[in-house]
Amino acid sequence: MIAALATYRRVIALGGPLLSAVSFLGRLPTAMCQLGSLLLVAETSGSLTTAGLVGGALAAGQTAAGPLIGRLADRHGQRTVVLAACWLNAFAVAALVAAALAGTATVPLALTGLLAGATVPQIGPLARTRTVALARRARADERLVGAALSLEGTLDEVSFVLGPALVGLAAALAHPALALSLAAGLLAVCGSAFALHPTARVLQPARAAKAVTKPAASADGTPADSVPAGRRPGNRRARMPRAVHAMRASMALQGAMFGACQAGITALTERLGQSAQAGLVYAAMGVMSAVAGLSLTLVPARITLPTRWRASAVALVALSAPLLYVGSLGALYAVVVILGVAFAPHMITLFGLTERTVPRGRMAESMAFLTSAVVGGQALALAAAGRLADAYGPPAAFAVAVGAAALILLVALAVRPAPRPAAPEGPAAGRPVPEAERTEA
């Protein structure tokens, strides 16, 4: 454990403690807005249906626009994109609060929620991309890169436990509008601090890299400036390996597990007359997941990422199956806490595989896509599993989680991720990939 702590100190030293602090606080509003919008609209409109529509619109906006924001960060750099997105998102969240308090009709309210979701600045995925880039620039070994991914994954987990807790506390002591107002303030202040942090310069935009590496002449001797843009080698977008799509599907299925577990936990605690325990049960699962994520740095390096993917998939199936049989609050706590052990390792492993597989010029886009896949999968499964729980009871919702885990295992067994080519396009073009950066398939 002492060795693990020393490794994480090295990770934090890559960008400095301030970077870790502002990236954590900057991603906290994302975890606050989903539940906060539901509570706010439910209280101001008196309609759970309206609240669900607004929450669904927010999730849909984040799912659809997340990869686009990542792509813009790859092309133009994180500083400009994050700065613009965090201020737009802060204004959108503030507008949602104002519209809800003013009793705005359902459609305009849902459109405001859609805008609030679409402008989420994706600080979590971009912080992960930046930290790994800092490690690569420092010529860190794979253990340190893996520890960087574990730390970022743990910060995500903690934010998604602390965020809803802050919303619940604000709603209990004052009003849900207070929580969303706090989220807007964090976005403006901490999001800007993350965007303007000096480490943003470590990620050279793909366009700039192409300009630097542009050849002086084409193959037939024609000056490069006279070659049509569509024919310049640097203008072609790097092709995404097929395995990446399977990783995204696996991440969406994990989001489905989250949504189904949330629906099942809520339904079971209500049936037991302990509905106030639902948030605590879900938080306990998140805390254990965060602990497991931090512990990944202790896994021996000889256990490759593809092996970890399959092992975590097996664990998801084995540890989620008991959910079908829980009938008491004590059993529920025990099962979900143990299940949490498998969640973070699966997510962090997929981030690691993505980092070693995708072209460097599309890294932020790919990280954001994974996060959006979780959000989309969670929203869809929550809606579907919630209806099943109402009709057939909590085991039906938990069956969705077990089914998603089984599909994750099938995907993990069927896919063989390949390492990134030795001469990637984008900022690292022309630089051979060191042996330490290659993934064993």
N, C-alpha and C positions, 0 to 999 in steps of 0.2 A: 504493500500500500504506500509505503514511503517513496518507492520508485515511481509509482503512479502520480503522486503529488508533485514530485520533482518534474515529471514530464509535463504536467499541466501548467506548472510555473513557466516552463520553457515556451509553451504555446502562448500563454498570456503575454510573455515578454516579446513575442514577435511583433505585436502591434501596440503593446502597452496596455495597462489596466484601463485607461480611459476608453479605448476602443471597445473592450468587452462590456464595459458599463453602459455606454451609450447605445451599443447595438442591442443589448438586452432590453433596456428601457424603451428603445425605439420599436422593438417588435412586440412589446407588451400590449399596445392598443389593438393589434390584430386579434389577440385572444379576448380582449374586452368587448369588442364591438359586436360580435355575433350574439352573445347572451345579452349584452346591454341593449341592443336594438330590440330584441324580443321582449324584454321586460318593460322597456320604455313605451313601445307601441301598444303592448297589452294593457298597460296602465292608463295611457292617455286616450286610447280608442275604445277600451272595454271589449275588444274582440281578439280572441286568440287566432282566428283565421287571418285577420289583417296582420297581426304580429308575425305569423308564420310566413305570409307572402313577402313581407319586408325582409325578414331574415333570410328567406330563400333567395330573394333578389340580390342581397348583399353577398351571399355565398357564390351565386352564379357570376356576379361581376368579378369577384376575386379569381374564380376558377378560369374564366375566359381571358382576363387581361393579365394575369400573372406572368405567363410566358412571354407576352409582348413586352412587358416592362423589363424582364430579363434580357430579351433580345436588344432592346434599346440601350441597356447598360453595356452589353457587349460591343455595340457599335459606336456609342458616343461616350462611354466612360460612366462610372457610377456617380461621380460628383453631380453632374448636371441632372441626370435622370432622377436620382433619389431626392435631390433638393426640390425639383419640380413636383414630384409625386407626393412627397410628404406634406407639402403645403396645400396641394390640391385635395389630398385626403383629409387634412385637418379642416379645411373649409367645408368639404362634403359632410363630414361627421357633424360639424357644428350646424350645418343646414338641416341635417336629419333631426337633430335635437329641436331646433326651432320649429320645423314643420310638424313634428309630433306634438309639441306643446301647443301649437296653434290649432290643432285639430284638423290638419290637412286631410283631404280625401285619400282613399286607399291607393289609387293609381299614381298620383304625384308622389306620394310617400314611398311607394315601392320603387319608383324611378330614382328617387333620391338615395334609397338604399343601394340600388344598382350602381350608382355613381360612387358611393362610398366604398363599395367592394372593388370596383374597377380601378380605383386610384390607390389601392393599398401599395405602399412603396417596396414591398418584398424585402425588407431589411434582413430577415432571417436568411433566405437563400443568398443574398448578396454579401452578407457578412461571412457566410460559409465560403463563398467563392474567394473573397478577399483574404481570409485567413489562410486558406490553402495556398493561394498565390504567394503570400508572404513566406510560407514554409518552403515552397519550391524555390523561391528566389534565394533563400538562405541555404539551399542545398541540403535540406533536412532529410533524414531517412524516413522510410515508410512508417515506422512506429510513431514518429512525431506528426506526420501527416494524418495518420489514423487517429491520434489523440486530438488533433485539431477538429476533425469531423465529430468525434465523440463529444467534445466540449460544446460545439455548436448545437449538436443534437440535444444535449442536456439543457442548454439554455432555452431551446424551443419547448422542451417538455415542461420546464419550470414555468415558463411564461404562460403556457396553456393550463397550468394548475393555478398560478397566482392571479392571472387575469380574471377568470370567472369569480374567484374568491373576492377580489376587490369590487367587482360589480355587485355581488351579493351583499357585501358589507355596506356599500354606498346606498343600495336600494333599501336596506333595512334601517339605516340610520337617517337617510334623507330622501333621496329620489334617484331613480335610474339615470335621469338626465345629468346628475352630478358625475356619475361614472363615465359617461360618454364625453362630457366636457373635459374631464381629466385626460381621457384618451386623446382628444384633439390637441390639448396642450403638450402632451408627451410627443405626439407626432411632430408638432412644429419645432419644439426645442431639441429633443434628442434625435429626431430624424435629421434635422439640419446639422447637428453636431457629428452624426455618423457620416453624412454626405461630405462635410468639409474637413473631416479628419485627414491629416497628411497621408495616411496609408492608402487613400483612394487613388493616389498616383501610381501605385504598383501595378494596376491593371491598365495596360495600354489599350485604348480602343482599337477594335479590329480595323477600322478605316485608316487610322493613323499608321498601324503596322503595315498595311498594304501599301500605303504611300511611301513608307521608308524602304520597303523591300521591292518596290516596283523595278523591273529590269530596265536597263538603259535602252534596249532594242529588242524587237521581237525576233523569232527564230529566223525570219527571212531577211533580217537586217533593217527592217523598218523601224524608225524611232518609236519608242513606246508611246509617246504622246500622240502619235498619229494612228495608233491602233485603236479601232472602235472599242468603246468601253466593254461591250458584251464579249469581246474576244480576249480581253486581258486575263491572264491566269489568276491574278489576285482578286478578280471580281466574282469569281465563282464561290458560292456559299459551300462550306464544307458539308459533306453528306453525313447524315446521322446514321450510325450503325443500327442494324435491325434489333440487336439485343436491347438497345436503349428503350424501345417501345415496350418491350416486355417488362423492363424495370419500372416504367411508368405505370403499367397495368398493375403490377404487384403493389406499388405504392397506393394506387387508387383503391385496391382491395383492402389494404390496411386501413385506409380512411373509412371504408365500409365497415370494418370491424369496430372502429371507434364509434361510428354512428349507431350501429346495432347494439353495441354494449351500452351506450348511453340510453337508448330507448328501453332496453331490457332492464337496466338498473332502475330507471325511473318507474317503470311499470311494477316491478317487484316491490320496491320500497313503498309505493302507494298501496299495493295489495296488503302489505304487512302493517299498514298504518304508520309508517315511518318515512313519509315522503321527504322530510327535512334532511334525511340521511343520504339522499341520492348524490348531492354534490360532494359530500365527504367521501363516499365510496369511490366515486370517479376520481377524486383528488388522490386518494390512497393508491389507486392504480397508477396515476401519473407520477407520483413520488417514487414508487418502486421502479418504474420504467426509467426515470432519470438516474437513479442509483445504478441500475444495470448498464446504462449508457456510459457513465463515468468509468465503470469497471472494465470496459472493453479494452482499454489499453493494457490490461494484464493478460490478454489472450496471446499465446505465442505466435510469433511472426510466421512460423511454418504453416499455420492454419490459414489458408488463402481466403480471399474474399468470396469467391464462388462457393467454397465449402461453408463459410459462415452463413451465406445466404440460404443454402439448403438446410443447415442445422437450425437456423432461426425459424425457418418455415415449418420444420417438423415440430419445433417447440410451440409455435402458434397453434397448430392443430391439437397437439396433445394437451396443452394447458387451457385451451378454450372449451374443449369437449365437456368438462365438468359443469360448465355454465348451464347445460341443459337440465341438470338435476338439482340445482340449488333451490332451497325452499325456506331458508331462514336468513336473517340479517348477518349472523355470525359466519355462516357458510359463504354468503355472498362476499363479505369482506375477505375471507381467506382465499377464495378462488380468484377474485380480480387482482388481489395483491400479487399472487403467484403468477398470474397471466401477465402482469406488467413487466415481469422479467424478460419476456420475449419481444415486447414492442420496440423499445429503443434499439436493441441490436439489429433487428430487421431493417429499421429505417436508416440507421447509420451505415449499415453495410451497403444499402442501395445507393446512398450518397457517395460512399467510397468507390463503388463500382462505376458510377456515373462519372466521377472525377477522373478515373483512369481510362475511361472508354471514349467519351465524347471529344470532338475537336476542341482545342483550347479556345478558339474564337467564338464558341457557342456555350461556354461554361455557365455563365449567369442565366442564360435562357433555360438551360437544362436543369439547373438547380431550382429555378422558379417553377418549372413545369412539374417537378416532383412535389413541391409544396402545394401547388394548385391541385394536383391529382388527389392529395390527401383531403383537401377541403371539399372538392367535388364529390369524392366517394363518400365522405362523411355525411354531407347534406342529403344525398340521394338515399343512402341507407337509413338515415334517421327518419326520413319521411316514410319509407316503405316499412321499416321495422316497427315504427310507431303504430301504424295501422294494423299490422299483424298482431302486435301486442294487445291492442284494443279488442281485436276480434277473437284471438286464440290464447291470450295470456303471455306472460314474460318468456316462457320457453320458445315461443315462436320467434320473438325478436332475437334471442340468443342463438337460435338456429341459423339466422342470417350471418351472424358473426362466425360461427363454426364453418358454414359453407364458404365464406370468403377466405378463411384460413386454409381450407382444403384447396381452393383455387390458387392461392399463393404457393402452396407446395407444388402443385402441378406445373406452374410457371417456372419455379426455381429448378425443378428437375429437368425441364425441357430445354432450358436456355443455357448456352455456353458463352458467356461474355468474352469478347476478344479485346486485347489491349489496344490502346491508341496507336495508330501508325507511327513509325519512327520519324516521319517528316510531316508533322501536322500543319494545317493551314492556319493562318491568323498570326497572332503575335509571336508564336514560337516557330514560325516557318523557317525551315533551313537548319533548325537546331535538332540534332538527334536526341531521342528520349533516353535518358540514362537508364541503366539496368534497374535501378531502384524504383523507377516510376512504372515499370511494367507489371501488368496483372497476370498472375498465373491462372490459366483457364483450366 
